């Protein structure tokens, strides 16, 4: 029974992490990286919509799974 929800649990945790990083509750990348990782800063800005979307997908899949 619990094994059926492992994938959804992992996606939910990843969605929480992405949302926290996207809205700057967690710091990623470290602030002293500078311009060398400008593409990473752009990616982190996309986490604002990707994190909540992943949370919604995980919840819908957990509800729809036939367990």
Number of C-alpha atoms within 10 A of each C-alpha: 7 7 8 12 16 12 12 21 16 12 20 21 15 16 23 16 16 25 25 18 20 23 15 14 10 13 12 14 13 8 7 6 11 10 9 7 10 11 10 14 14 10 12 20 17 15 21 17 14 17 24 19 15 21 21 15 16 22 15 12 15 18 12 9 10 8 10
